[in-house]
Amino acid sequence: MSQAAPGIKLYGDGALMRKLKALPDKVFGKVVFQANRRAMIPVLKMARAKVAVNYGILKKSLGVKTKKYPRKGLIFTVVGPRSGFKQTVGSEVKKKAGRGEGGKFVSRGTKKITRNIDPRFYAHLVEGGHKVKGGGFVQARPFIRPAFEAMKAGLMSRYKAELAAGIVREAKKDA
């Protein structure tokens, strides 16, 4: 019998809770893990639709991460930027060589300026806004919180549906 099941509180769905308690520990963890993940997919899709696109790296990096802490009996899911999406972006800038005819600067060729961009390190700045060195402020362009707030009402019902589907799926495997 599952020892972690009492930590889950599903109000108004006693039948589903009884089925969860009847599952073996390993199957219980798998079903809850998958249900957490699958319930957050609509939030991820809406966050991707709302994100401000500059290079498109942040949009590509958004994903769902589910983490288990078995000693505490905790499973939680996060929607946010994933690792592995670091890219080098750059632009060409004219080199200023000095004064030419008429006192104007003369350019001699171009120079490529590149920098590494990793969405994990700037997603929170896009979400919440930030100060800049010159004393200005970059306005917030939230995308994760509005997506979560829009989907929050149906999140628990989606979670319950995914749990029920997972229980049925595991029961079919055992049969």
C-alpha positions as CSV (number, residue, x, y, z in Angstrom):
1,M,0.0,0.0,0.0
2,S,1.1,3.5,-0.7
3,Q,2.5,5.4,2.3
4,A,2.6,8.8,0.5
5,A,-1.1,8.8,-0.4
6,P,-2.3,10.4,2.9
7,G,-0.3,13.5,2.0
8,I,-2.4,14.1,-1.1
9,K,-5.7,15.9,-0.4
10,L,-8.3,15.7,-3.2
11,Y,-11.4,17.2,-1.8
12,G,-14.8,15.9,-3.1
13,D,-13.3,12.9,-4.8
14,G,-13.2,10.0,-2.3
15,A,-13.4,7.3,-4.9
16,L,-10.3,8.5,-6.7
17,M,-8.5,8.8,-3.3
18,R,-9.4,5.2,-2.4
19,K,-8.1,4.0,-5.7
20,L,-4.8,5.9,-5.2
21,K,-4.3,4.4,-1.7
22,A,-4.8,0.9,-3.2
23,L,-1.9,1.3,-5.6
24,P,1.6,0.0,-4.8
25,D,4.2,2.7,-3.9
26,K,6.1,2.5,-7.2
27,V,3.0,2.7,-9.3
28,F,1.5,5.5,-7.1
29,G,4.6,7.6,-7.6
30,K,4.6,7.1,-11.4
31,V,0.9,7.9,-11.7
32,V,1.1,11.1,-9.6
33,F,4.3,12.2,-11.4
34,Q,2.7,11.8,-14.8
35,A,-0.6,13.5,-13.7
36,N,1.3,16.5,-12.3
37,R,3.2,16.9,-15.6
38,R,0.3,16.4,-17.9
39,A,-2.0,18.8,-16.0
40,M,0.5,21.6,-16.5
41,I,0.9,21.2,-20.3
42,P,-2.0,23.7,-21.0
43,V,-0.2,26.3,-18.8
44,L,3.0,25.7,-20.8
45,K,1.2,26.2,-24.1
46,M,-0.4,29.4,-23.0
47,A,2.9,30.7,-21.6
48,R,4.6,30.0,-24.9
49,A,1.9,31.9,-26.7
50,K,2.2,34.9,-24.3
51,V,6.0,35.2,-24.1
52,A,7.7,38.2,-25.7
53,V,9.8,37.1,-28.7
54,N,13.1,38.8,-29.3
55,Y,15.4,36.0,-30.5
56,G,12.9,33.2,-29.8
57,I,15.3,31.4,-27.5
58,L,13.1,32.0,-24.4
59,K,10.0,30.7,-26.1
60,K,11.9,27.5,-27.2
61,S,13.3,27.0,-23.7
62,L,10.0,27.0,-21.9
63,G,9.1,23.5,-20.5
64,V,7.6,21.6,-17.7
65,K,9.8,20.2,-15.0
66,T,8.5,17.8,-12.4
67,K,10.7,17.0,-9.4
68,K,10.3,14.3,-6.7
69,Y,11.4,14.5,-3.1
70,P,10.7,11.0,-1.8
71,R,12.0,11.6,1.7
72,K,9.5,14.4,2.2
73,G,6.8,12.7,0.1
74,L,6.7,15.8,-2.2
75,I,6.2,16.0,-5.9
76,F,6.0,19.4,-7.6
77,T,5.9,20.8,-11.1
78,V,7.3,24.0,-12.5
79,V,6.7,25.8,-15.8
80,G,9.8,27.8,-16.8
81,P,13.0,28.0,-18.9
82,R,14.9,24.7,-19.2
83,S,18.7,24.4,-19.5
84,G,20.4,23.5,-22.7
85,F,19.2,26.4,-24.8
86,K,22.2,28.7,-24.5
87,Q,22.9,30.4,-27.9
88,T,25.4,32.9,-29.2
89,V,23.9,35.8,-31.0
90,G,25.6,38.7,-32.7
91,S,25.6,41.6,-35.0
92,E,28.0,43.4,-37.3
93,V,29.1,46.9,-36.4
94,K,31.2,49.2,-38.5
95,K,34.7,49.9,-37.1
96,K,35.3,53.6,-36.7
97,A,38.8,54.3,-37.8
98,G,39.2,58.0,-37.3
99,R,38.6,61.3,-39.0
100,G,38.4,61.3,-42.8
101,E,37.6,64.0,-45.3
102,G,35.3,66.7,-43.9
103,G,36.0,65.7,-40.3
104,K,33.6,62.8,-40.4
105,F,34.5,59.3,-39.0
106,V,35.5,56.8,-41.6
107,S,34.7,53.2,-41.1
108,R,37.2,50.5,-42.0
109,G,35.4,47.2,-42.3
110,T,33.1,45.6,-39.9
111,K,33.4,43.9,-36.5
112,K,31.2,41.1,-35.3
113,I,30.0,41.6,-31.7
114,T,28.7,38.4,-30.1
115,R,27.3,37.5,-26.8
116,N,25.9,34.3,-25.1
117,I,22.2,34.3,-24.2
118,D,20.9,31.7,-21.7
119,P,17.1,32.1,-21.1
120,R,17.5,30.6,-17.5
121,F,19.3,33.8,-16.5
122,Y,16.9,36.4,-17.9
123,A,13.4,34.9,-17.9
124,H,12.6,36.3,-14.5
125,L,13.7,39.8,-15.7
126,V,11.3,39.6,-18.6
127,E,8.5,38.4,-16.3
128,G,8.9,41.0,-13.6
129,G,10.8,43.9,-15.2
130,H,14.1,45.3,-14.0
131,K,16.2,48.4,-13.5
132,V,19.0,49.3,-16.0
133,K,22.3,50.9,-15.3
134,G,21.4,54.4,-16.5
135,G,18.6,54.7,-14.0
136,G,15.8,53.6,-16.2
137,F,13.4,50.7,-15.9
138,V,12.5,48.0,-18.3
139,Q,8.7,47.3,-18.2
140,A,7.6,43.8,-17.1
141,R,6.2,41.6,-19.9
142,P,4.7,38.7,-17.8
143,F,4.0,35.4,-19.5
144,I,4.1,32.6,-16.9
145,R,1.9,34.2,-14.2
146,P,-0.9,35.2,-16.6
147,A,-0.9,31.8,-18.2
148,F,-1.2,30.1,-14.7
149,E,-3.9,32.5,-13.6
150,A,-5.9,31.9,-16.7
151,M,-5.7,28.1,-16.3
152,K,-5.9,27.9,-12.5
153,A,-9.6,27.4,-12.4
154,G,-9.5,24.1,-14.4
155,L,-6.1,22.9,-13.2
156,M,-7.4,20.7,-10.3
157,S,-10.1,19.1,-12.6
158,R,-7.4,18.4,-15.2
159,Y,-5.2,16.9,-12.5
160,K,-8.0,14.6,-11.3
161,A,-8.7,13.5,-14.8
162,E,-5.1,12.7,-15.4
163,L,-4.9,10.8,-12.1
164,A,-7.9,8.7,-13.1
165,A,-6.5,8.0,-16.5
166,G,-3.2,7.0,-15.0
167,I,-4.9,4.6,-12.6
168,V,-6.8,3.0,-15.5
169,R,-3.6,2.8,-17.6
170,E,-1.7,1.1,-14.8
171,A,-4.7,-1.3,-14.1
172,K,-4.6,-2.3,-17.8
173,K,-0.9,-3.1,-17.6
174,D,-1.4,-5.3,-14.6
175,A,-4.3,-7.2,-16.1
